[in-house]
């Protein structure tokens, strides 16, 4: 996604989380700054991945999805702010 644009979180991750009963490790990245969606242009830059603390199993679906989205979006904004213009 472009910087500052919020992605759509798919419900399949919540189903896997519930059925597998294992922690989920959220990952934030800033590839949208350099690899625009549905475009052939790729700008030079360093793509940063940030592995976030695991979300323990057992949370209700709504709480899990809210936490997942909040943690990823917060970390992505931090990564993009740090690398903006580089």
N, C-alpha and C positions, 0 to 999 in steps of 0.2 A: 504494500500500500504506500502511496505517497506520504511523506512526512506530514504529521498532523491529521491525517485521515484515519478514521477508526474502521477496522475490519469487521466482518461479520463472523461471529463465533458459531461454528456448527455444532449441532446437538449430538453428533456422533461421539465426540470426545467425552461427553457426560455419560453416554451409554457404556463406553469402554471403562470409564472410571468406576461406574457402579458395578458392572459385571466382573471386572478383573480384581477389584478390591486391592489395588496396589497404589502407591503414591504416584502422583503425576508431577513431572518436573517441567514447569513452564520455561519457555525459551523466548527471549526477546531479541530482535535483530533489526538492523537498519538498512537492509538491502533495497528497500523501496526508494532510498535516496539516490541510488546509482543504477538500478535496473527497473525502469518504469514498467508497469503492467501493460501488456499487449503492445509493446513498442520494441523495435529492433535496436534502438539506440541504447548503448551501455556506456555510462559515464565512468571515468576512472575514480577510484576511491577505495577506501578500506571498509569492508563490511564487518561489522561487529556483532558477535553473538554473545548474549549474556544468559547463562543458565541460572535460573532463580531457585530459591529454596523449594523443596518438594511440598506439594499439598498432600497431607495425609489422607488415607482412604476413610470413607464413612460419612462424609458431609452430605447433607441433603443436596439434591440436584441444583436447585436455585442458588444456594449458598456457594457451591462449588463453582458454578459458571460465573457468578459475580466476582468471586475471588480470583479466578483464573484471568478473567478479562481485566480486572483492576490491576493486578500485578504485572501482566504483560504490557498493558497500555502505559502504565507509569514508567516501567523500565525502558520501553521504546522511546517515549518522550525524552527521557534523560539521555539515552544514547544519541538520538537525533540532535538534541540541543548541544551536546558536546562536540559533535562532528559537523554541525551546520557550517557550510562555507569552506570546509577543508577540501 
